[in-house]
Amino acid sequence: MSPVLLASLVLTLAAIVALAVWTGAHNTKKKGEGSNAAIVAGVIIGTLVGGSSTVGTAQLAYTYGMSAWWFTLGAGISCLVLGLVYTVPLRQNGERTLVGMIRKEYGQNIGMTASVLNSVGTFINIISQILSATAVVAVIAPNLGIAAAAAFSAAFMVLYVVFGGTRGAGVVGIVKTILLYVAMMACGVLVLQKTAGFGGFVDMVKGIDNPEGVRFFSLLARGAGKDLGSALSLLLGVLTTQTYAQGVLSARSDAAGKAGALLSAFLIPPIGIGGILVGLYMRAHAAAYPGMTAKTALTTFITAHVPPALAGVVLAGLFIAAVGTGAGLALGISTMLNNDIVPRLIRRKGLTSDGQVRSGVNMDALGKLWIVLVLAAACVLSCGSLGDIILQFAFMSMGLRAAVVFMPLLGALWLPGKADSRWILASIVLSPAAVFAGKLLGLPFDSLFLGMAVSAVCFVCGLAAKKKA
């Protein structure tokens, strides 16, 4: 690695961390002020567009081509629905968390169960972001080792969110979005230059050794069941994840929350195009890069073809992309723990009988401790035998969250008082179990379809039972 590239990377990372810390400190003086549309978009994009949208997209495109677009395309569609359909009902509910809305409607026990299972689904995606970040670290310091690279990545996640908070994540999310656009668009343009334009790129892809018969230009290259299931996972997963809801809930008005979500919907999908172009280019020229794997396709391309000064900025942007997503998800888990689980578990000490925090308990400090513990656990597990198929982890995580929260939240927001809580509990427990069972059975379609079918049946039964009563 050239000194210019290394210096550019270090300076960019230092500037981003300093911005997050400064913004978080500055925000403590302005408590009570809501975020504008740009900050809301920064929170959403800063968390949603991470390693899966960049490193993971290039990785999947290396093998399957255009079907790798589903993460950013699905993310854009989900933000569109979040802005047009969900923002106003979420803000009018009055609760700070999605699980809190479910608890308010169906009771404490159901809220606790949903919070635990939703946190598990979110936690899986944090692991995928640490794995994405280590792909960048591996290029910067190839001899560092997976454990040290994961620890380094997790430490940056702690700095990003513990000292920055939601507003810090939003401001850095804006910077990160700009960096990613520069990075992915620059990489895409370089690929087209090297292949003499789009026509040359198409001819290059057609010449790829393809004994499996992969349809590289199809959005359904992995099969309709799998790719449409991934799209559904994205759509429902975003609508049921605390961090994205937190973005619109933190807005200063309904209009700002809606505008921030719609801005995200417009900005996210193009980011995936650059990753697809790079993934296919590296697949066609794999022989020129001995030792390269699909996971390192994007980072290898950057170090080999992007000018050193810009390459440092690009690598820093990719690293912060994974770091920001992992940190934002950890913040979401921390918020759920502090609002949905801790008050129920420690009522006898530090909380009054109605669950309100006494002044002697520093919940902000406790929230930061949760973030550290969650990221430490994810760091340990990312070094184990869970594997490193980045998008598979991300899509599975989205699917689990959707199976747990989607139907109960739908009932809480639009059909309050209409469903029997016992059937809602059955939905929360059985639907994620069905997702796992479908994965183990190796169904020919995404197991989220099975999970959502179970959830829908339970919900309909709950509506019927309540009507009878």
N, C-alpha and C positions, 0 to 999 in steps of 0.2 A: 504494500500500500504506500502510495507516494506521500511525502510530507505535506504537500498542498492539500490533498484529499483529507488526510487525517486532521489537519488544522481546521479546515472548513467544517468538518463534521463536529469536532469538539466545540468550536465556537457557536455553531448553530444549536447544539444541544444545551450548552450553557445559557444561551440567550432565552431559549424556550422555558427552561426550568426557572430562571430568574423572573420571567414574565408571569409564570404561574404563581410563584411565591409572592411576588409583589402585588398581583391582583387579589390574591386571597387576603393578604394583610390589609390592603386598601379597602376591601369589601367589608371588613369587620367594623369600619367606621360608618358604613352606609346600610346597616341592617334595616330591613323593612322595605327597601326599594326593590321593585320587581325588575326583571330583565327585559330588555327590548328584543325585537324580533331577531336581530343579528346574534345576540347572546344566546337566545333560545336555539337558533340554528346551530350555533357553535357547540352547545351542549349535545344536541342530537347527533350532528355529523362527527363531532370529536369522539363520541363513543361508538356510534354505529359503523363509521368507516375506519376500520382498523386493519390488522394483519390479514384478515380474511378477504378484505376488499382489494388488497394490493399483492402482498406475497402469496396469499392463498389463491387469489384469482389467477395469477400467473402460473402457479403450481397446477391448478386444475385445467387451465387452458393448455398446458404442456401435454396433457393426456387426452383431453376431450374437446378442446377448442371452445366454440362460442357458448356452450352450456355453462361455462364458468361465469358468464355474465349475470346469472341469476342472483348472486348475492347483492350486487349493487343495483341491478334492475329491480329486484324484489324489494330492496330497501327503499328505493325511490317510490314505488307503488305504496308501500306501507306508510311512508311519511305523508303521502297524499291523503290516504284514508284517515291517518291520525289528525291531520289538520282540518279536513272537511267534516268528519263525522264525530271524532272522539274528543277534541279539545274542549269544547264548551261543556258537554256533560261531565267530563272529568273535573273541570274547575268548579262547576256548580255543586258537585257532590259535597265538598267541604273537607274531605279527608286528605291527609298528606301522602298516603300510599295507596296503591291499587289493592293490596291485601286488606288495608284498613277499610276500603269501600266494601269488600266482601264480608269482612268481620261485622261491619255496621249493619249489613243486611241480614246475615245468616247466623251470627253469634260468634262468641270468642273461640270455641273449640275448632270451628271450621276455619276461622281466620288464622289460627295458629298452624293448622295442618297445611293450609295453602301457602303460608309464609315460608315454612320449612322446605316444602317441595319446590316452590318457586326459586328459593335461594340455591337449592341444589342445581337446578337447571342453569341458573346464572353463573354459578361457580364453574361449571364445565366449560363455559365460554371463556372465562378468565384463563383457564389452562391453555386454551387454543391461542390466546393472545400472547402468553408467555412463550409458547412454542414459536409463534411468528416472530417475536422480538429476537429470539435466539438465532433465527435464520439470518438476521442482519448482523448480530454480534459475531456470528461465525465467519462472516466475511471480514469484519474489522479485526478480529483477533482469533484466527483459526485454531490456535493451540490452547485456547482458554478452557475448553471442556464444557460439556452441557450443563453441569451443576453450577459452575461459576457464571456461565452466561445467563442461566435462568435467575440466579440470585441478583445479578447486575440489573436485569430487566425488571424484576420485582421491586428492587430498591428505587428505580426511577419511577415506577408506578406510585410508590408511597410518596415520594417527593411531589409528584404531579398533583395528587388529589388531597393528601393530608394537609398540605400547606396552602393549597389553592382553593379547595372547596368547589361547590357547584359553579360559582361565578368564574373562578380561576379556570376550571375545565372549559367553560364557555368561551372565554377570551382566547385561551390557547387553542381551542377548537377552531376558531376563526383563522388563526395563524396556520394551524395544521392543515386546514382545508386549502389555503393558498399554496402551501408547500406541496401538498399532494397533487394539486392541479398542475403545478410547475413540473413535478416529478413525472407523473404518469403521462401527461401530454408530451413532455420532452422525449420520453422513452418511445412513445408511439410514433412521433414524428421521425425519430432516428431510425426506427424499424422501416418505415415507409421509404425513407431516403436510401437505406441500404438495399431495399428490394426494388428500387426504381418505380415507386408508386404503388397504388392499390392493385393494379393489374399484375404487377410483378409479384406482389405479396400473395395474391390468389394462386398464381402459377407455382410459387414456392410451396404453399401448403398442399397443393395437389401432388407435388413431387415427394412429399414426406413418405417414408417407408411405413406402411399402414396395414400390417397383416391382419389386424383385428377388424378392419373395415369401419373405423370410427368416422362419423359424419362431422367433420371439424367445423362446418359452417351451420350446423343445426343447433338451435336452442334446446333441443331434446335429444342430444347425442347420447346421453346415458340411459335413454328410455323415458317415455312420457310419465310413467308412474314415479320414477325417481326424480326427474327434473321438476315436474309440476309439484311434487311433494316438497322439494326444496324451496320452491317459490312460496308455497303455502306456509311452510315453516317460518320463512322470513316475514311474511305478512302478519301472521298471527303472533309470532314471537315478539315483534316490535311493539305491537299493540298491547302486549301483556308483560312488558319489562318495565320495572320501576324507573330505571334511569331515563328512558325516553319520556315517560309520563312526567318525571321530575322536571324535564326541560320545559314543557308547556305549563306545568303547575307553578313554576317559578316566574312566569311571565308577569309583567305589570298589568296586563289586561287580556281579555279573551282575544281581542284582535291581534295583539303582539304574539300570543301563543300560537294562533292559527297561522299568522304570517311566517313565523319561524319554522313551523312544520312544513309549510308549502315551499319555502325557500330550500329547505333540505331536500324535498322531493325533486326539485329542479336540478340541484347541484350534484347529487350523489351518483346517478347512473353513468354519466360520462367517464367517471374515474376508472371504472372497470375496463373500458375499451383499451386503454394503454396496456394494462396487464395481460389482456388476451393477445394483443399483437406481439408482445414480448415473449409470452409463453410459447406461442406457435413458432416464432422465429428461432428460439433456442432449441425447440424440438427438431426443427429442420437442420440446425447446425450443431447438434449435440456432439458429433464426432470431434469438433474443434475445441471442446471444453471437457477434457477428461476429468472424471471425478465429480462433475456437476450432477446434482439430482434435481428432480422436479421442484422440490421445495426451495432450492437456491437459484432457480432460473432467473428471477428478477434481479436479485442482488449480484449475480454473476454478470448479467448483461450490463448493469450499471458500472461496475468496476472495470469492465472490459471496454466499454464504448462511450461512456459519458465523460466529458472533460473533467479533470480532477477537482477543480474548484466547485463546479456544479454537482459532481458526484457526491461530495461530502454533504452538501445541503440535501440532496435527494435521499441519501442513506439516513441522514438524521430525521428527515420527514417520515420515512418508512418506519423507523424505530419508534418515533413519537406516535405514529398511527397506531401501532400495536399497544404501546404504553398507555396512550390516552383511552383506548377502548377498555383495556383491562382495568385501569384505574377507575373509569366511570362505572363499570359494572360492580367493582368492589364498593364504590360509594353507594350504589343502589342497594346492595346487600346490607351494608351498614345502616342505611336508612330504614330498611325493613326490620332489622334486628332491634334497633332503638325504638321504633314506633309500634311494632307488632308482636315482638317476642319478649324483649327484656321487661316491659311493664307487667307482663303476665307472670314471669318467672320470679321476679324479685319484689313483689308487692310488700312483703314483710319488712324489707329494709330499703329505705331510700325513697319509697313511693307511698302515697296515701292510698286508702282503700279503693278509691275510684280510679286508680292508675295514673294520677297526675304526679309528675316528678317534683319532689321537694327541692328546695334551693340548695341543699347540701350535696346533691348528686350532679356532677358535671357531665351531662349527657353528650356535650360536644367532644370532650376528651374521650369518653367511652366510645363514641362513634369512630374516632380516629384509631383507637385501639382495635376495634373490629376490622377496620381496613387493613391494618398491619397484619393481624392474625389470618385474615382471609387470604391475603396475598402470599404470606409465608407458607400456608398450607398448599396453595396452588403451585407455588414454586417447587415444593418437595415432590408433589405428585407429577409435575411435568418432567421430572428427571427419572421417573419410573418407567414402567412398561406399557403406559397408556397409548404409545404410538405418537406419530406426528402428522396425521392426516388432518390438516388445519380446518378445511371447510367441513369435513365430516363432523368434527367436534362442534363447530359453530352451528351447523344446521340441526344437529341432534339437540343442542342446548335450546335453540329457539323452539323446536318441537315440544320439548318437555315443558317449557314455560307456558306455551300455548295450551297444551293439554290440561294443565292444572288450572289456569286462570281464565281462559277466554270465555267459556260458557257461564261460569259463576259471575264474572264481571259484567257480561252482557245482561244477565238477570238483574244485577244490582243497579245498573245504570238505567235500563229501559223497562224492566218488568219488576219493579220493587213490590214485595209482598205477594208475588204470584207463584213462587216455587217453594216446595217443601224442603226444609233445610237438610233433612236426612238424605234425600236424593242428591242434593248438592255435595254433601260430604262423600257420597259414593262416587260421584263424578270426579272429585278432586283426587281421590285415592286410586280409582280403577283406571282412569284414562292414561295417566303416565305409566302405570303398570302395563297397559296394553301397548304403549309405544315401545317399552323395553322388550316385551314379549315378541312383538313384531320384528324387532332388530335381531333377536336371538333366533327366530324361526327363518330369517332370511327371506321374507316375503318379496314378491316381484315388484311391489310398489312401496312407496315410503310409508313406514309404520305410523306416521302422524295421522294418515287417513283413518287407520284403525282406532287410534286414540281419540280422535275427534268424533268418530262415530259412536264410541262408547259414551263419551261426554254428552253428545247430543241426545242419545237415548235416555240417559239418566236425567237430563234436564227436562225432557218432555214428560217423563214419568213424574218428576217433581211438580211440574205444572198441573198434571192430572190429579195427583194426590192432594195438592192444595185446593184444587177446585172442588174435589169430593168433600174435603173437610169443611 
